[in-house]
Amino acid sequence: MKKLLLAIFLITCSFNGFSQDIFGGKVTGNFQMDVQASKEDSIIGAEKVSEKLLMNAFTNILYTNGDFSAGMRFEAYLNPILGFDPQYKGAGLAYRFASYKKDYLEITAGNFYEQFGNGLIFRSYEERNLGLDNAMDGLKIIARPVKGVALKGVIGKQRYYWEKIWESDNFGLVRGIDAEVSINSLFKKFEASPLQIIAGGSFVSVFDKAEDRFIIEPSTGDNYKLTMPENIGSGAARLQMSYKAFNLNAEYARKGQDPNAVNGYIFHKGEAAYLSLGYAAKGLGINVSAKRIDNMSYKSRRGETGNMLNVNYLPALTRQHSYSLFAMYPYATQVNGEMGIQADIIYKLKKNTFLGGKYGTDLKLNYSIANSIDKKYVQLNPAGNYEGTEGYSSSFFKAGDEIYFEELNLELGKKLSSDFKLNLMYSYQTFNPIAIGHQGEKFIYANVFAADLTQKLKKRSSLRYEVQLLLTEQNYGEFAAGDWIQGTVEYNLGGKFFVAATDQWNYGKLNGEKVHYYNFAVGYTKGTTRIQLSYGKQREGIICIGGVCRMVPASNGLFATITSSF
């Protein structure tokens, strides 16, 4: 293993900072390594780690030569850093492909990422911070036979950690086609029209070998065998329109009967709808989005319950926060049933006005809510549950009684002078712990505040001061630890060097220790290479990106990151 790591290091160093011409082609790539050392800390719940160092690392290498390209990604988890699934443990080539473009065809063999429309029935993607990678391994063809028409076809299996997916029947085969037509490009006389229209449609089928499944009646012991579908089909239609300052994006999807571990093996058909309306003009932007999800867990293995093997993607209509206390109670998409809406308004007060001041003022308003859908449950099966039944019926436009998440955000950004810039933010949040799988926990209501001031100094340097405050009356345990406060001071020198100190304190906790989660960080950037080192305590929590989440355990120790590209 030491020889292998040395070889990777030498290869990366040899390419660092430049690209090489090879046989008329070009080699580019990037590299990242995260190293963690954590010690036991009973006060914050950080468990003892048997390894002194944990490491996640990857290197991407891409070769292009005219219409041909090929690439690979080497990954190493030795062992995975805290919060990543231990099934990632190991090292090897996790991604490799070859692609060629000729005339109107583009063919890719090997691994690839792809998305149909908004992803409601198919999206293959990677989200490294979540430890999520459902890359396809197979064949992808894209055809553009005439201007304005794009046809896609995909077939393959999905990545599952380091498993040899082609040597097992436990991983389903994913097949899909997609067509998209730009009306304006197709008809020359409409090309310059202010009304732009793009229409599309998709079909996806997942073959998952059926296994015998039985319902047992407790009183008699009688067995009832379920007939499991092996081909689960789905279809979607979408429309994009824009007219001057207005735009629309809509998609509707249906999924056939798909009894699986996530929905409790019911035979209810799935559906999803997504709608986004926007308006953009000088100084003003408005966007309103809505969605409805009903039984839309779609995986290439029906027994899977985690983040892996997802065939589709269901976006969360909630704001993605960068301030840590604002993200303490994140929302996870409810694939078994959810209705949601989000509205964003961005307005810029003009310069040299009474309200805008000398430099103008940026105002942002965001509101989102996610609710259950109305469900009328059918009669229970002989075993006393809904397995093997239709499960329920649901009215498309009727919401349920349960709120999963609600949030109102107000943000003000203002340049006070040539040397000072201020950002203020407020959020009111309603959080239902059932959204992350914790039944019976009480609702959490939180008021969150942030003030962020940046001061320019001489020689292209700056100081940033940040204060965050979370106030809540809920103080009963794991997810509600009362009031929090956080302070940060950061010094930045020309974008090349920074040093920062942060302290996060649960001063309002009634039960247990009131802990200072301090953290010190330093970083240096030269060219395309960045090195960052931090030391301190990390509270247990949840990271969510786009409605997909993973747990992050508490830790106390060192964390280092190196990134580079060539």
Residue pairs with C-beta under 8 A, 6 or more apart in sequence:
1 78
1 91
4 91
5 76
8 57
8 59
8 74
8 76
11 59
12 31
12 59
12 564
15 27
15 29
15 61
15 566
16 31
16 528
16 529
16 564
16 566
17 527
17 528
17 529
17 566
18 566
19 26
19 27
19 28
19 566
20 26
20 27
22 63
23 65
24 65
24 66
25 63
25 64
25 65
25 66
25 68
26 63
26 64
26 65
27 61
27 62
27 63
27 566
28 61
28 62
28 64
28 565
28 566
29 59
29 60
29 61
29 62
29 565
29 566
30 59
30 60
30 563
30 564
30 565
30 566
31 57
31 58
31 59
31 60
31 562
31 563
31 564
31 565
32 57
32 58
32 561
32 562
32 563
32 564
33 55
33 56
33 57
33 561
33 562
34 55
34 56
34 57
34 81
34 559
34 560
34 561
35 53
35 54
35 55
35 81
35 558
35 559
35 560
35 561
36 53
36 54
36 55
36 81
36 82
36 555
36 557
36 558
36 559
36 560
37 52
37 53
37 54
37 557
37 558
37 559
38 46
38 49
38 54
38 82
38 555
38 556
38 557
38 558
39 46
39 48
39 49
39 556
39 557
40 46
40 47
40 48
40 49
40 556
41 537
41 554
41 556
43 513
43 515
44 515
44 517
44 537
44 539
44 540
44 554
44 556
45 540
45 553
45 554
46 537
46 553
46 554
46 555
46 556
47 553
47 554
49 82
51 79
54 78
54 79
54 80
54 81
54 82
55 76
55 77
55 78
55 79
55 81
56 75
56 76
56 77
56 80
56 81
56 84
56 88
57 75
57 76
57 77
57 78
58 73
58 74
58 75
58 76
58 94
58 128
59 73
59 74
60 71
60 72
60 73
60 95
61 71
61 72
61 73
62 69
62 70
62 71
63 69
63 70
63 71
67 100
67 101
67 102
68 98
68 99
68 100
68 101
69 98
69 99
69 100
70 96
70 97
70 98
70 99
71 95
71 96
71 97
72 93
72 95
72 96
72 97
73 93
73 94
73 95
73 96
74 91
74 92
74 93
74 94
75 91
75 92
75 93
75 94
75 95
76 90
76 91
77 84
77 88
77 89
77 90
77 91
78 89
78 90
78 91
79 86
79 89
80 86
80 88
80 89
80 131
82 552
82 553
82 555
83 131
83 543
83 550
83 551
83 552
83 553
84 131
85 131
85 161
85 306
87 161
87 162
88 131
88 161
88 162
90 162
92 162
94 133
94 135
94 159
94 162
95 110
95 111
95 135
96 110
96 111
97 108
97 109
97 110
97 111
97 112
98 108
98 109
98 110
99 106
99 107
99 108
99 109
100 106
100 107
104 143
104 144
104 145
105 141
105 142
105 143
106 141
106 142
106 143
107 139
107 140
107 141
108 139
108 140
108 141
109 138
109 139
110 137
111 135
111 136
111 137
111 159
112 124
112 135
112 136
112 138
112 140
112 154
113 124
113 125
113 126
113 135
113 136
114 122
114 123
114 124
114 136
114 140
114 152
114 154
115 122
115 123
115 124
115 125
115 313
116 122
116 123
116 152
116 176
116 178
116 200
116 202
116 204
116 236
117 178
117 200
117 202
117 236
117 238
117 251
118 238
118 249
118 251
118 274
118 313
118 315
119 312
119 313
119 314
119 315
120 236
120 251
120 253
120 272
120 274
120 296
120 312
120 313
120 314
121 176
121 202
121 204
121 234
121 235
121 236
121 253
121 255
121 298
121 311
121 312
122 154
122 174
122 176
122 178
122 202
122 204
122 311
122 312
123 310
123 311
123 312
123 313
124 134
124 135
124 136
124 154
124 158
125 132
125 134
125 313
126 132
126 133
126 134
126 135
127 133
127 545
127 546
127 548
129 543
129 545
130 307
130 543
130 545
130 548
130 549
130 550
131 307
131 550
132 307
132 308
132 548
132 550
133 159
134 158
134 159
134 308
134 309
134 310
134 311
135 158
135 159
136 154
136 156
136 157
136 158
136 159
136 174
137 156
137 157
137 158
137 159
137 165
137 166
138 154
138 155
138 156
138 157
138 174
139 154
139 155
139 156
140 152
140 153
140 154
140 156
141 152
141 153
141 154
142 150
142 151
142 152
143 150
143 151
143 152
144 150
144 151
145 151
146 186
147 185
147 186
148 181
148 182
148 183
148 184
148 185
148 186
149 179
149 180
149 181
149 182
149 186
150 179
150 180
150 181
151 177
151 178
151 179
151 180
152 176
152 177
152 178
152 179
153 176
153 177
153 178
154 174
154 175
154 176
154 177
155 173
155 174
155 175
155 176
156 173
156 174
157 165
157 166
157 171
157 172
157 173
157 174
157 300
158 165
158 171
158 174
158 300
158 308
158 309
158 311
159 165
159 308
160 171
160 308
160 309
161 308
163 171
165 171
169 209
170 209
170 301
171 300
171 301
171 309
172 206
172 207
172 208
172 209
172 299
172 300
172 301
172 309
173 206
173 207
173 300
174 204
174 205
174 206
174 300
174 311
175 204
175 205
175 206
175 207
176 202
176 203
176 204
176 205
177 202
177 203
178 200
178 201
178 202
178 203
179 200
179 201
179 202
180 198
180 199
180 200
181 198
181 199
181 200
182 196
182 197
182 198
183 190
183 196
183 197
183 198
183 199
184 190
184 191
184 193
184 196
184 197
185 191
194 243
194 244
195 241
195 242
195 243
196 240
196 241
196 242
196 243
197 239
197 240
197 241
198 239
198 240
198 241
199 237
199 238
199 239
199 240
200 237
200 238
200 239
200 240
201 235
201 236
201 237
201 238
202 235
202 236
202 238
203 233
203 234
203 235
203 236
204 233
204 234
204 235
204 311
204 312
205 231
205 232
205 233
205 234
206 231
206 232
206 233
206 298
206 299
206 300
206 311
207 230
207 231
208 230
208 232
208 300
208 301
208 302
209 230
210 227
210 228
210 229
210 230
211 228
212 225
213 225
213 226
213 228
213 265
214 223
214 224
214 225
214 226
215 223
215 224
215 226
215 381
215 382
215 383
215 387
215 388
216 222
216 223
216 224
216 383
217 224
217 382
217 383
218 383
218 384
222 382
224 381
224 382
224 388
226 259
226 265
226 387
226 388
228 259
228 302
229 256
229 257
229 258
229 259
232 255
232 256
232 257
232 258
232 298
233 255
233 256
234 253
234 254
234 255
234 256
234 270
234 298
234 312
235 253
235 254
236 251
236 252
236 253
236 254
237 251
237 252
238 249
238 250
238 251
238 252
239 248
239 249
239 250
239 251
240 247
240 248
240 249
240 250
241 247
241 248
242 248
245 279
245 280
245 281
246 277
246 278
246 279
247 276
247 277
247 278
247 279
247 280
248 275
248 276
248 277
248 278
249 274
249 275
249 276
250 273
250 274
250 275
250 276
251 273
251 274
252 271
252 272
252 273
252 274
253 271
253 272
253 273
253 296
253 312
254 269
254 270
254 271
255 269
255 270
255 271
255 272
255 295
255 296
255 298
256 269
256 270
257 267
257 268
257 269
258 269
258 270
258 295
258 297
258 298
258 302
259 265
259 266
259 267
259 302
259 387
259 388
260 297
260 299
260 302
260 303
260 304
261 302
261 303
261 304
261 305
262 297
262 299
262 305
262 335
262 336
263 295
263 297
263 336
263 391
264 385
264 386
264 387
264 391
265 387
265 388
266 295
266 386
266 387
266 388
266 389
266 390
266 391
266 392
267 388
267 389
267 390
267 391
268 294
268 295
268 390
268 391
268 392
269 295
270 294
270 295
270 296
270 297
270 298
271 292
271 294
271 295
271 296
271 396
272 291
272 292
272 293
272 294
272 296
272 314
273 290
273 291
273 292
273 396
274 289
274 290
274 291
274 315
275 289
275 290
275 291
276 287
276 288
276 289
276 290
277 287
277 288
277 289
278 285
278 286
278 287
278 288
279 285
279 286
279 287
280 286
283 347
283 348
283 350
284 345
284 346
284 347
284 348
285 344
285 345
285 346
285 347
286 343
286 344
286 345
286 346
287 342
287 343
287 344
288 341
288 342
288 343
288 344
289 317
289 341
289 342
289 343
290 317
290 339
290 340
290 341
290 342
291 314
291 315
291 317
291 338
291 339
291 340
291 341
292 338
292 339
292 340
292 373
292 396
293 314
293 333
293 334
293 335
293 337
293 338
293 339
293 373
294 337
294 373
294 394
295 335
295 336
295 337
295 391
296 312
296 314
296 335
297 335
297 336
298 310
298 311
298 312
299 309
299 310
299 311
300 309
300 311
301 309
307 548
307 550
313 546
314 333
314 335
314 547
315 333
315 546
315 547
316 331
316 332
316 333
316 340
316 370
316 544
316 546
316 547
317 340
317 341
317 342
317 368
317 370
318 330
318 331
318 340
318 342
318 368
318 370
318 405
318 407
318 547
319 342
319 366
319 368
319 407
319 409
320 545
320 546
321 327
321 330
321 427
323 425
323 448
323 450
323 466
323 468
324 468
324 486
324 504
325 448
325 450
325 468
325 469
325 470
325 484
325 486
325 504
326 425
326 427
326 448
326 450
326 468
327 544
328 446
328 448
328 470
328 484
328 541
329 429
329 431
329 444
329 446
329 479
330 542
330 543
330 544
330 549
331 370
331 404
331 405
331 431
331 435
331 544
331 547
332 435
332 436
332 542
332 544
332 547
332 548
332 549
333 547
333 548
334 370
334 372
334 404
334 435
337 372
337 373
337 375
337 394
337 400
338 370
338 371
338 372
338 373
338 404
339 370
339 371
339 372
339 373
339 399
339 400
340 368
340 369
340 370
340 371
341 368
341 369
342 366
342 367
342 368
343 365
343 366
343 367
343 368
344 364
344 365
344 366
345 363
345 364
345 365
345 366
346 362
346 363
346 364
347 362
347 363
347 364
348 356
348 360
348 361
348 362
348 363
349 355
349 356
349 357
349 360
349 361
349 362
349 363
350 356
350 360
351 357
351 358
351 359
351 360
352 358
355 361
357 414
358 415
359 414
359 415
359 416
360 414
360 415
361 412
361 413
361 414
362 411
362 412
362 413
362 414
363 411
363 412
364 409
364 410
364 411
364 412
364 413
365 409
365 410
365 411
366 407
366 408
366 409
366 411
367 407
367 408
367 409
368 405
368 406
368 407
369 403
369 405
369 406
369 407
370 403
370 404
370 405
370 406
370 435
371 399
371 400
371 402
371 403
371 404
372 399
372 400
372 401
372 402
372 403
372 404
373 394
373 398
373 399
373 400
374 394
374 395
374 398
374 399
374 400
375 392
375 393
375 394
375 400
376 392
376 393
376 394
377 386
377 391
377 392
378 386
378 389
378 390
378 391
378 392
378 393
379 389
380 386
380 389
381 387
381 388
381 389
386 392
402 432
402 434
403 430
403 432
404 432
404 434
404 435
405 429
405 430
405 431
405 432
405 435
406 429
406 430
407 427
407 428
407 429
407 430
408 427
408 428
409 425
409 426
409 427
410 425
410 426
410 427
411 423
411 424
411 425
411 426
412 422
412 423
412 424
412 425
413 421
413 422
413 423
413 424
414 421
414 422
414 423
415 421
415 422
416 422
418 456
419 455
419 456
420 453
420 454
420 455
420 456
421 453
421 454
422 451
422 452
422 453
422 454
423 450
423 451
423 452
423 453
424 450
424 451
424 452
425 449
425 450
425 452
426 447
426 448
426 449
426 450
427 446
427 447
427 448
428 445
428 446
428 447
428 448
429 444
429 445
429 446
429 448
430 443
430 444
430 445
431 443
431 444
431 445
431 446
431 479
432 443
433 441
433 442
433 443
433 444
433 479
434 441
436 542
436 549
438 478
438 479
441 477
441 478
441 479
442 474
442 476
442 480
443 474
444 472
444 474
444 479
444 480
445 472
445 473
445 474
446 470
446 471
446 472
446 474
447 470
447 471
447 472
448 468
448 469
448 470
448 471
449 468
449 469
449 470
449 471
450 466
450 467
450 468
450 469
451 466
451 467
452 464
452 465
452 466
453 464
453 465
453 466
454 462
454 463
454 464
455 462
455 463
455 464
455 465
456 462
457 463
459 493
459 494
460 493
460 494
460 495
461 491
461 492
461 493
461 494
462 491
462 492
463 489
463 490
463 491
463 492
464 488
464 489
464 490
464 491
464 492
465 488
465 489
466 486
466 487
466 488
466 489
466 490
467 485
467 486
467 487
467 488
468 484
468 485
468 486
468 487
469 483
469 484
469 485
469 486
470 483
470 484
470 485
471 483
471 508
472 480
472 482
472 483
472 508
474 480
474 482
475 481
475 482
475 508
475 509
475 510
475 511
476 511
477 511
481 506
481 508
481 509
482 506
482 507
482 508
482 509
482 510
483 506
483 507
483 508
484 504
484 505
484 506
484 507
484 508
485 504
485 505
485 507
486 502
486 503
486 504
486 505
487 502
487 503
488 500
488 501
488 502
489 500
489 501
490 498
490 499
490 500
490 501
491 498
491 499
491 500
492 498
495 525
496 524
496 525
496 526
497 522
497 523
497 524
497 525
498 521
498 522
498 523
499 520
499 521
499 522
499 523
500 520
500 521
500 522
501 518
501 519
501 520
501 521
502 518
502 519
502 520
502 521
502 536
503 516
503 517
503 518
503 519
504 516
504 517
504 518
504 519
504 539
505 514
505 515
505 516
505 517
506 514
506 515
506 517
506 539
507 514
515 537
515 539
516 537
517 536
517 537
517 538
517 539
518 536
518 537
519 534
519 535
519 536
519 537
519 538
520 534
520 535
520 536
521 532
521 533
521 534
521 535
522 532
522 533
522 534
523 530
523 531
523 532
523 533
524 530
524 531
524 532
525 531
528 564
528 565
528 566
529 562
529 563
529 564
530 561
530 562
530 563
530 564
531 560
531 561
531 562
532 560
532 561
532 562
533 558
533 559
533 560
534 558
534 559
534 560
535 557
535 558
535 559
536 556
537 554
537 555
537 556
538 552
538 554
538 555
538 556
539 554
540 551
540 552
540 553
540 554
541 551
541 552
542 549
542 550
542 551
542 552
543 549
543 550
543 552
